[in-house]
Amino acid sequence: MNIYYLRVLGSSIIYETQVKAKGVAWSDSGLYEFWASDENDLRQAVAYYPIERTVIESIDYDVA
C-alpha cells in the first residue's frame, strides 16, 4: 500500500488529507480514483477526488 498526501483546493479553503491505497488512476470524467485490491486481486475504489482541485503533494511507497 501507498500513502498519498493530498491538497484539495476549495473556493475559500485548502483541505489537506491523506489516502492509503495501492494505486491511483484518473478518469475522463475528471476524477482521481484511489484503489486497493481485494483478496481476488480485483480493484476496489477507496476514494475519489476532482483532478482540477486536487494536488498530490507526495507519496510514501510500500507502507504496510
N, C-alpha and C positions, 0 to 999 in steps of 0.2 A: 504494500500500500504506500501511497504518497500523501503528503500533506501539502495542499495548495493554499497559499496565503493570498487573499483577495482584497481588493479595494473596490467597493461598489459606489459609484457616484450618483447621488440623488440630486434633486433640484436645489436643495439648500443644505444637505448634509453629506458627509462621506462616511460610509459604513465599512468597517474592516472586519473580516471574518476569515475562517479557515475551513477547508473541506478535506476530509480524509477519503480518498478514492484511489482506485487502481489506475485510472486514466481519465482523460478529458477529450471530448470531441466537440465539434461545432456543427450547427445545422443551417440550412438555407433559410430557416425562419428567424435566424438571428439570436440563437441561444447557445451558450456553452452548456454541454451536458457532462456532468461528472458521474462516473460509473464505477461500480465494483463488480466482481464476478461471484456468482453463486457456486454451490457445490458441483453443478454440472458444467461449469465454466461458461455460463451464459451471462451476458451483461445485464446488470440491474442498475437503473438510474438512482443516483444518490442525491443530486441537486441540479437545478437549472438556474442560470444567471444570464441576463441580457448582455450580449457581446459589446454593444455600443456604450454600455455604462459600467463595464467590469474590466478591471486591470488585474492580471495575475502578477503579483509583485515578486513572488519567489516560490520555489518548490523544494521540499525536502523529500528526496527519493528513498525508497525501500525502508520505510519506517514500519516497524511491526505493529 
